């Protein structure tokens, strides 16, 4: 069996294009499984996975939990409000306590960038990054690229625009890395105040006019405005943001081309995308959610294959 070149999934940056293709091929198989009447396989029986979430999550947490249960793993859930968690010792203490219970894998979301990397250096278990602050969200980028591949046949050569709060978005950073590795052309679009200073060094085009960006692209990934991560006013009001960067039916129809619409969720309907477009045939938002389970099953399965048994 082919195996990943990494022992943990900490970010897309550490993966090779071959790793990503292997995850996709494995996810193809698991997608067949989750559409069968009996959706469970015994692949991870006797593997214990701890979901350690120091930040709120609905879709990602549910998706990982479902993936783990579909693979017959034993699941332990740990949730903590980020207010009670400090950097460094607290994190390692929490995880050491969980590891004392003999856990094989840790799926972790944390408000501090780099927390899963820190963790992976200090524990024996395999670590999956479920989002670390504004840094990376690798499984989201994998499921987004997998969804594009499913809808359009290939990712290579496709033009993808990521619209919105690029500055605070771990989804944007992971998506840029993933799409570039798979040979797509990537553009970012949003207000100047929400554009990272060195974004062009990632090899992406930058556009400040949404209509021009949409006329260029095959796929538009509309990001949520992350008000909870903004420590100052980056734009005058949500209404003004929507007027400049919200996608509605009038704008969509004026482009006169078929674009695939995506959103990592949760959607602020009527802000970054109107309800009728989010629910339209051009939207693959619900397919992204379904593919999330298959991608996470693939990641967990492939990393579990790297767990060394007793000598």
N, C-alpha and C positions, 0 to 999 in steps of 0.2 A: 504493500500500500504506500502511496506517496505521502509524505509528511511535510508539515510546515517548516520553514527555516527558523522560526522563532518558538520560544518556550512559553511566551505570554502574549496576549493581544493588548498591547499598551497604546498603540496608535497605528495609523495607516503608514506613517512615515517609515516605520521599521519593516514593513512588508515588501516583498518583491512582487512584480506582476504575476509571477508563477504561483505565489502564495494565494493571491486574490483569485486567480483562475481555479485553483484547487478548492478554495472555499465555495466558489460559485458552482462548480461541478458537484460538490457534496450537497450543497443546498438544493440543487435540481432534484437529487434523489430524495431528500427529506420533504421537498414540496409534494412529491407523489405520495409520500407517507401521510402527511397531514390532510390530504384530500381523500384518504381511504376511510371506510366505515370504522375500522379499528385503527386509531391514530397513534398507537403506542408501539415503540420498539425497545428491546431490552439492552440497547447498546451501552448505556452507562449504569447498568445495575451495579450496586455496591460502590458507586462513586458518590461522595457527599459534596454538595456545592453550597457555599454560603453566599447569599445575596446581601451585601453590606452597603446600605444606601444612607449616606450622610446628607443627602439632598433630596428634595421631593421628586417623585417620579410616578407617573401613571402607566403610560404605554410601555416604556423601556422595562420597568420592573415586571409588569404583567407578562410582557413578551418573553423575557428571560425565564421567568418562572414556568410559563407554559412550555417553552423549549426544553427546560430541564425535566419536567414531568413527562413530556412526550418521549424523552430518552430514558425514562425509568430511573433517573438519578434521585437520590435522597436530598431534599432541599431544606435549608435552614434560612430563615429570613431575619435580618437585623436591620431595623430602621432607627435613625437617630436624627433629631433636629440638628441642623448645622450649628445652632447657637451653642450647644453643649460640647461641641467637638472643637478642639484646638489642634494646631499642627503638631507634628512630631510625636512625642511620647503617647499622647492620648490615642492617636491612631494606631500606633504599633501595639499598645496595650490592649485595645479593643480586639485587634486581629489576633494577637497572641492568645487571648481568652478563647476566641472561636477556634483557633488551631489546636488548642489543648483538647478540644472536642474531636480532634482527628478529621479535619476537613481536607478534601483533596483539591478543591478549586474555590477561588473567591471572585465573585463578580462585584465590582465596586464602583460606586459613584461618589464623588467627593467635590466640594466647592473649590479646593485648592489645586491649581495646575501642578501636575507632576506627582500627586499623591500615589497613584497606582505604580508608578516607576519606583518610588521610594519603597513601597510595600514589597514589590517583586524582588528587591535586593535583600530583604530581611526575612523572608519566609520561604518555606519549601513548596507551598501550594502554588498551583498555576493561577495567574491573575488575569482577569478580563476587565478592561477599562470600560465602564458603562457611562463615561462622561466625567472629565476632570476640569471643573471650572470653565474657563473660556478657551481651554487648550484643544482637546480632541474628543471625538465621540465616534470611535472606529466602526462599531457595528451599524450605526446609522448610515455612515458613508457607504459601507458595503451593501446594505439593503437598498440604498438609493441607486447605486450603480447597477445592482442586480435587477432592479425594477426597470431601469432604462434598457438594459440588455434584453429583458423579457418583452418589453413593448416595441422596441425598434430593431431587435435582432442582434445589434452590435453596439458597443460603446465607442470604439475607435472611430475617429473622424467626426463624431457628432458634436454639435455646438451646444454647450450647456451654459445658461446664465443663472447665477445665484443672486437673488435680489433681497435687499433689506439690510439688517443690522449685521454687517460683516465683522465689525470690530469686536463684538461680544460673543460671536457665534462659534462654538466648537464644531457645530455641524458644517459650517462653511469651510473651516480649515481642513477637517478630515475629508470633506468632499473634494476640495481642490487637489489634495494629495492623491486621492483614489482615482479621480477622473483623469488626472495627468498621467498617472502610471498606466492607465488603460488606453491612453492615446486619444482622449477627447480634447476638444478645444474648450477652454473655460473662460468665462467673463464674469466679473462681479459688478453689481449695479446697486447704488444706494446713495444716500446723502453723503457729501464730503465729510461731515462730522462723524459718520459711522463707518468710514473707510480706514483700515489700518494704514499707518504711515508707509510701510514697506511692502504693501500687498503685491506690487508689480514684480518684486523679486521672486515671487512664487511662480512666475511664468504665466500670469493671467492677464487678460485685457481688463481695462477699467472703463466703465461707462456711467455717466451721471444722468442720462436721459432714458427713462424706462421704455418709451416707445421705440427708440433706436435699438436698444438691447433686445427687445422682443422681435423686432424685424430681422435681427441677426441670428437668433437662436433656433434650435430644434426642440429644446427642453428648457422650461423655466422652473426653477426651484425657489418658491416664495418663502422666505424665512419670517419667523415671528419677531416682532420688536421685543427685545428682552429688557423690559422696564426694570425687572428685579436686579439686573446687573449694572444698571446705569447710575453712576454716582453724581451725575449732573444733567442738565437739560441739553440734549444733543440736537433737538429740533423743537420749534415753537409749540406744536401741539400734535396729537394723534390725527386730528382732522387735516392739518396741513400735510403731515406725512402721507396720509391716504390720497390726498389730491395729487401729490407728486409721484408716489411710488406704490399706490394701491392698484391692483389689477381688477378692473370691472368689465362688464360685458361690452360697453361702448368702445373702450380701448382695445379689447380683444378682437372685436369685429372689424375695427379699423385697420388692423394689421394684415388681414386677408391671407393668412396662412395657418396651417394646422400645427399647433404647438402642443407638446405634452406638458401638462401642469402637475407640479409636485409640491408637497409641503411636508416638513418633518413632524408637524403637530407640536403642541396644540395650536389649532387655528384660531386667530382672532378674526372671526368672520366680519367682513365689511371694513377691515383695516388693511391687511396686506392682500387679501383676495376676497371677492364678493361670493356670497353663498351660492348663487346660481352657477358660477364657474367652478367652485370647489366640488360641486355635485354633478358637473357636466361630463359628457363622454370623453372629453380631452383630459380629464383629471385621473391620475392613477394613485390618488392619496390612500384609498382603502387597500389597493394592491400592495402599496408600500408596507402597510401594517401586517398584511398576511405574509409578505416576503420576509418581514422582520423575524418572525418565528423560525422560518426555514434557515435563514442566515445564522441566527443565534444557535440553532441546533447544530449546524455545520461547524461553527467556531468551537463550541463546547466539545463536540465529538472529536475534532482534529487535535485539540489541545489535550484532551483526555488520553489520546493515543501516545502522548509524550510523558505520561506519568509512569515513573519506573516502579515496577512491582518489587516485592521483597527479594533481596539477593539470595 
